[in-house]
Amino acid sequence: MTVTVLFAAPPPRWDQYRAPLTEALAEAGVDARLVTEAPDPSAVDYMVFAPSGPVSDFTPFTRLKLVQNLWAGVETIVDNPTLTQPLARMVDDGLTEGMVEWVTGHVLRHHLGMDLHILNQDGVWRNDIVPPLARDRQVGILGLGALGTACARALAALNFRVTGWSRRPRDIPGIACRSGEDGLAEVLAASGILVLLLPLTPATENTLDARRLALLPGGAVIVNPGRGPLIDDEALLAALDTGAVGHATLDVFREEPLPPAHPFWAHPRVTVTPHIASETRPRSAARVVAENIRRGEAGAPFLHLVDRTLGY
Ligand SMILES: NC(=O)c1ccc[n+]([C@@H]2O[C@H](COP(=O)([O-])OP(=O)(O)OC[C@H]3O[C@@H](n4cnc5c(N)ncnc54)[C@H](OP(=O)(O)O)[C@@H]3O)[C@@H](O)[C@H]2O)c1
């Protein structure tokens, strides 16, 4: 039977996804009609969704078996009251690989103190500062999901001492895994460099507030490719002003694009990147979409389902 798949993402994405999705669905053996408009919503079987696209009311899609989000974060759709169908987030090898590269790059920048030389090409021969080896640097990762675990493993492979924190206890070889409030305090107290890869949910908002920022070692570096509201901005700015936090590399913000007048742009201890840490890659993501549709048609459980009560 032919299934109807609605691609409900902003139009420019269609140019990127049409060919990979068509190919992946064929490879998965799914007989699909891929459309960008649905004059009859009740005839749509699956939806590939991204925010700011054509769909915000899911009520008319009465036959829908799955909404497959194109992005890893689902905070803009998870509490949509019209969505009653299963929702899957994106777990894409390409997205994960990109995040590992971005996180590793920024952690190494701070670990090696690269700015000292990159920003000071002034004729002064500064050869007296030797960074410690990675084996002597503790990196904390908040969030040990698809992205956090991959980043933790990559950093551990470079010999960093990695501790991670998640909601449920985890067991990842080579990573000291912690959970719970005490576990968080332990991770923060140990982290010279702290990476945030939590999803944004009611439970994770302001994870780094003034009290928890104060648990970090003096001069610690924060790298946030997770979501802006994981951090209390005012508390972070206060900690940066005193040097209690040595630097923050921020990819995500409460308001995006980050307004030009926002103090983060001008702060000497902040690096702003414009939500580019990693992106879903059409070719590998299309295979994930196709596999989930294949599963739906075969009566197999969907992959990467979101727990609506937890929000991720
Ligand atoms: N900047 C970018 O370009 C970019 C790109 C992609 C994704 N992201 C962000 O990265 C986030 C993580 O993605 P992912 O695919 O790794 O998500 P994921 O697989 O769902 O993992 C989430 C992790 O966070 C933990 N967690 C959730 N709620 C928690 C809580 N209340 N307390 C402690 N730990 C909690 C989870 O714990 P359990 O293991 O116990 O479930 C899990 O380890 C996304 O939600 C998105 O916001 C950013």
The ligand as a MOL file (V3000), in Angstrom:
LIG
                    3D

  0  0  0     0  0            999 V3000
M  V30 BEGIN CTAB
M  V30 COUNTS 48 52 0 0 0
M  V30 BEGIN ATOM
M  V30 1 N 23.4550 23.6020 19.0450 0
M  V30 2 C 23.1410 22.7030 18.1410 0
M  V30 3 O 23.5010 22.8390 16.9760 0
M  V30 4 C 22.3820 21.4800 18.5580 0
M  V30 5 C 22.2130 20.4480 17.6350 0
M  V30 6 C 21.5330 19.3060 18.0400 0
M  V30 7 C 21.0560 19.1920 19.3400 0
M  V30 8 N 21.2450 20.2140 20.2130 0 CHG=1
M  V30 9 C 20.7550 20.0960 21.6030 0
M  V30 10 O 21.3120 18.9450 22.2190 0
M  V30 11 C 20.3020 18.3560 23.0330 0
M  V30 12 C 20.6510 16.9290 23.3720 0
M  V30 13 O 20.4590 16.0960 22.2510 0
M  V30 14 P 20.5210 14.4830 22.3710 0
M  V30 15 O 20.1290 13.9320 21.0520 0
M  V30 16 O 21.8030 14.0580 22.9740 0 CHG=-1
M  V30 17 O 19.3460 14.2240 23.4430 0
M  V30 18 P 19.0040 12.8820 24.1950 0
M  V30 19 O 19.5870 11.7190 23.4890 0
M  V30 20 O 17.5350 12.9170 24.4560 0
M  V30 21 O 19.7890 13.0040 25.5830 0
M  V30 22 C 19.4060 13.8670 26.5990 0
M  V30 23 C 20.2820 13.6110 27.8170 0
M  V30 24 O 19.9290 14.5740 28.8190 0
M  V30 25 C 19.5900 13.8890 30.0170 0
M  V30 26 N 18.5390 14.6020 30.7550 0
M  V30 27 C 17.3060 14.9650 30.3370 0
M  V30 28 N 16.6260 15.5500 31.3320 0
M  V30 29 C 17.4530 15.5490 32.4170 0
M  V30 30 C 17.3220 16.0060 33.7460 0
M  V30 31 N 16.2000 16.5850 34.1830 0
M  V30 32 N 18.3640 15.8190 34.5830 0
M  V30 33 C 19.5030 15.2190 34.1630 0
M  V30 34 N 19.6920 14.7590 32.9000 0
M  V30 35 C 18.6650 14.9350 32.0430 0
M  V30 36 C 19.0650 12.5480 29.5560 0
M  V30 37 O 19.0960 11.6430 30.6410 0
M  V30 38 P 18.7490 10.0880 30.4430 0
M  V30 39 O 19.9690 9.5100 29.7480 0
M  V30 40 O 18.5710 9.5740 31.7890 0
M  V30 41 O 17.5220 10.0470 29.5790 0
M  V30 42 C 20.0390 12.2310 28.4290 0
M  V30 43 O 21.2380 11.7160 28.9490 0
M  V30 44 C 19.0360 18.5540 22.2020 0
M  V30 45 O 17.8670 18.4370 22.9910 0
M  V30 46 C 19.2360 19.9500 21.6800 0
M  V30 47 O 18.7130 20.8720 22.6050 0
M  V30 48 C 21.8830 21.3440 19.8510 0
M  V30 END ATOM
M  V30 BEGIN BOND
M  V30 1 1 1 2
M  V30 2 2 2 3
M  V30 3 1 2 4
M  V30 4 1 4 5
M  V30 5 2 4 48
M  V30 6 2 5 6
M  V30 7 1 6 7
M  V30 8 2 7 8
M  V30 9 1 8 9
M  V30 10 1 8 48
M  V30 11 1 9 10
M  V30 12 1 9 46
M  V30 13 1 10 11
M  V30 14 1 11 12
M  V30 15 1 11 44
M  V30 16 1 12 13
M  V30 17 1 13 14
M  V30 18 2 14 15
M  V30 19 1 14 16
M  V30 20 1 14 17
M  V30 21 1 17 18
M  V30 22 2 18 19
M  V30 23 1 18 20
M  V30 24 1 18 21
M  V30 25 1 21 22
M  V30 26 1 22 23
M  V30 27 1 23 24
M  V30 28 1 23 42
M  V30 29 1 24 25
M  V30 30 1 25 26
M  V30 31 1 25 36
M  V30 32 1 26 27
M  V30 33 1 26 35
M  V30 34 2 27 28
M  V30 35 1 28 29
M  V30 36 1 29 30
M  V30 37 2 29 35
M  V30 38 1 30 31
M  V30 39 2 30 32
M  V30 40 1 32 33
M  V30 41 2 33 34
M  V30 42 1 34 35
M  V30 43 1 36 37
M  V30 44 1 36 42
M  V30 45 1 37 38
M  V30 46 2 38 39
M  V30 47 1 38 40
M  V30 48 1 38 41
M  V30 49 1 42 43
M  V30 50 1 44 45
M  V30 51 1 44 46
M  V30 52 1 46 47
M  V30 END BOND
M  V30 END CTAB
M  END
